[in-house]
Every structure is written in structure tokens, then in C-alpha cells.
Amino acid sequence: MESGQSGSEIVVLKDVVKNYPLGKVSVPALRGINLTLHRGEFTALVGASGSGKSTLLNMIGCVDLPSEGKVFIDGVDVTQESDKALTRLRLHKLGFIFQSFNLVNVLTVYQNVEMPLLLQGGFSAKERKARVEKLLNQVGLSSHLKHRPNELSGGQRQRVSIARALVGQPKIVLADEPTANLDSRTGKEIIDLMHDINQSDGTTFLFSTHDQRVVSRVDRVIPIEDGLLLPEEPIEQKSSAQGETQGVALSG
């Protein structure tokens, strides 16, 4: 395998550069990123607006390709794959959670969560039903199967997004500012839910965020600034009392 990955590595970026054309000049968004994520990690990518964190998330999500360098997802060099193969990879190996939820308003909660399974194909109606109902029960929405997104609160819609992201059993879930449109209490509930899923199922999560509620719950913080990764700082010991956590000191 070209990446030289061990079995525990789910994402490897090697010397990743991303430049965007702006008129006659090229604007650097990522300036040589080297990063490894391991299976089961619960990680936050932290930086200010314009730091490059969304661009980096797009690289890992195979939404965009680097100008230079290599991106490996579960051992696959995505820079060498066709558009069709990348679509397949996103569908089978990646789950996405967005700050704006990105639900289809004309579909029910059940139909929104079922959609990735229909796109993947190969599942009977019975298999899809079992998987969808299990996930909706897991996120606490088993009584809302027939509701439409506009009948739900923001927190409930984000729970639907989480179920949709997980229903295809992805290798990694990418969450772009998942608490940005939620109040403080609901945001904490959503992070607690994703942390519980990470702990119980071993699902790998990577957040792009500047929300301290998210940062205080993760096991690893990756700071990014001006398209460069900064040195990672150790997470402070988390208090076991009532499941509360200590804060994380970040430089920059």
C-alpha cells in the first residue's frame, strides 16, 4: 500500500497544498499539511475563520482535491481516483454533519435518514427499516419518524443529521461547526450524543469548530492558522465528576 498506513490509521495527509486562483494570482489556503488520524479518534480541528480548517475538512471529505500532495482515506489515495470512485468512497466511507443540517424538507425524518442507504443500494426494505429505526432510536427520535424537518427544533434536526451520517456505517464522520446554530444547552446535548456514539461504536469523528463546548469534549485538538497546522497541545485531564470536562488551553 503506497501510503504505508498501519491498520489504525484512517486518514493520512502528506504535504498537502491547496491554492485557489483569484484573478491572476494564486491564494494559498493550505501550505503543506501533514496529518494522521487514527480509527476511533474524537478530534477537533480548531482555527479562526479563514484559517484553512474548512478547506482541510473538504480535502478529507473528498469534496475537493489538493493542488499538491497526497490524501489517503482508509488506505485509498484519493488523488488518483476518478470522480465516480470518489463519489462511491464518500457514500460508503464518510458521513457528513453540517451546521445548517442540510435535510430535505419535503421528506420525513425516516426518509432523510434512509436516503444514504438508497444511494448505496443493496439493502432490502426490511434491512433499511431496521437500520434507520435503530439509529433514530439511538438519537432519541424514534417517535418522530413521520415528522418533516420544519416540524422539528434545531437540536432535533441536528439529531436527524447525525442519524443520517451514521446510517451507512461510515469509517469517519466529518462535522463542520455542528453546534453553530444551536443554543448552549442543545449544543452540549449534541456533543454528548456524538461522544457517546464514539465511545460505544468506535466511530471516528473529526470536527471543524471554534466552539469551546466541542473543544472541551474531544480527545485531541489540532490547531490550524493561515493554512498551517500548529503544534498540538496535550488535553488537560478530564474530570470524571458528573461527566464534566476541564477546558483546553490553546495558543494562537
N, C-alpha and C positions, 0 to 999 in steps of 0.2 A: 504494500500500500504506500503510495507516494508520500502521504502525509506523515508516515512514521508514527501514527497515533497508537497509544495504548488503548486497552479496552474501556478505560474510564473516561476518555476524552470524547466529548460530544461536539465541541466547536473548537476549531483551530484557525486563527488568522495569522498569516505570515507576511510581514512587510506590506500591509495593505495601505494603499494610497488612493484617495478619491479626489479628483479635480472636477469642477463644474465650469463650463465655458460661460463667460459673461462679456458679451461683445467680442473684442479682440484679445481679451486676457483670459487667463485660467485662474479660477479661485480655488485654493486648496481647502477641502473640508476635512480630510483625514490625511495625516502626514507620516505614515509609516507605522501602522498599528500591528503589534504582536500580542496576541491574546489567546489563552486556552481556557475553556470552560469544561468542567467535569460533570458527568452524569449525577443528577440529584442535587446539584447546587441551587441555592436560593440567593440570587445575586442582584445587586443594583448597580446600574451604570449611571453615575451622577455627574451632572455638569449644568452650567448655565445655558440659557437659550443661545444657540449659535456655537456651542462648544463642539458639536460633531456627534452628539450621542444618538440623535435620530438617524443620521446617516449611517452610523455604525450598526444600529439596530436593523436598518434596511439591508446592509451587507449580510448580516447573519440570517435575516429573513428571506434572502434571495429575491428581494424586491428590486434591488439594484446590484450592479456588479462593480468591482473595483477598477480604477484606472490602471493600477499596478498591484502586484501581489497575489496571494492565494487565499481562498476561503474554503475550508473543509467543514462540511456538516455531516456528522456520523460517518466520517471516512471518505465522503464524496467530495472531490474537487469541483465546486460548483462553477468555477470559472471555465471549465472545459465542457460543461453540459449545454444541451440545446434548450431552447425556450420551453419545449414540450416536457423535457426531463425536469426542468426547474419547476414547472407547474405541478408535476407529479410529486416532486420532493416536498414542496410547500404543503401539498394536500395530505401527504402521508407522514411527514416527519416534524412538521411545525404547526403550532397553534398560535393564534394571534388574539390579543385583547387590546382594545383601543379606548382612549379616554372618551370618545364620542359614541361608544358602544357598537356602532355600525350594524345594528339589527335591521331586518327588513320589516317595515311597519305593516305591510299587508299580510304578513304571515303570523301565525300564532307562535307562542313560546315554543311549543313542541316542534313546529315546522322549522323555526330558526335553528334549533339545536340539531335537528335531523339533517339539515342541509349538507354538512360535510360528508355524511355517510352516503347520501345520494350521489354526491360528486365522486366519491371514492369508488362506489359501485361494489358489487359482490356480496351485499348483505340482503338477506330476506327481510320482509316487513317485520317479521317476528323478532329477528335479531336487532334491527334498528330500534324497534319499540323497547326492547329490554335495555339496550344501551342508553337510549335517550332518557327513559324513566329513571334509571339508576343515577345518571348524572344530575337530573333535576331534583331528585330526592337528596342527593349529596349537597347541593347548593341551597336546599331549603325551599324549593319552588314546586314541589310535587302537586300542590293544589292550584297551580296557575297554568296548567298545560294549554288551556284554550284561550288564555288571555293574549291580547296583542300588546306590542311594546308600549304603545301610547296609553295603555291602561295600568302601567307599572310605574313605580318610583324609580329614581335614578339608581339606587342601590340594587333594586330588583333587576333592572335592565343589565347592570354590570354582572350580576349573578348569572343571568342568561348567557352573557358573553363568555363567562368562564366555562359554563357547561358546553357551549358550542366549541370553544377552543380545545376542550379535553375529550370530546366525544370520539374523535378519530384516533385517540391514543397516541398523540404526538410524542416525539423524543424530547422536544423542548417547547416551552411556551414563552413567547415574547410579549411583554406587556408594556405598551407605550403610555406613560402617565395614567395608569389605570384608576387613580383616585382623584384626578384633577377636577372632575365635575361633581364630586361628592362632598357632602358635609363631613365634619371631623369624625363624628360617631360612625357614620356609614362607611367612610373610608377605612377606619380601623377594622370594622367588621369584614370588609372585603379582603384586606391584607391578612387578617386572621384566617379567613376561609382558604385563601391560597396557600398560606403556610401549613395549615392542616393537611391539605391535599399533597403538598410537597413531602410532608413527613410520613403520611400514610401510604402514598403511592410511589414515592420516589421520583415524581415528575420534576424535571429541571425547569426552573423559572429564571428569566432574565428581565429585569425591569429597567426601563428608561425613566428616570424620575428626578425631581428635586424636592420631593415631599419627605420631610423628616419622619413621618409616620411609617413610610415604607423603609427608609434607610435604617431605622431603629430595629426593624424585624429581620433583616437579611443576615446571612452568614458571611457575606463578602461584599465589599464596596469597591467599585472600580471608578476612580475619579477621571474625568476627561476634561481637557481645557485646550481650546484652539487646535482641535484635531489631533492632540497628543494625549496618550494615557499618562497620568501622574502616578507616582509611587503609591501603592496601596498601603493603607494603614490598618493595623490589627483592630478587629472589632472588640470593643470593651465587653467584659464578662456580662452576660445577661442574668438578671435576677430571676430566680425561679418563683418568687413570691407572686401569686395571682397571675402568673404568666406575663407580667410586665417586663419591659426591657429598658436597659440603660440607653443613653444616647450614643451617637457615634461622632467622634471629633474628626472633621475633615479640614485639610488645608486647602487654600485656594478658593 
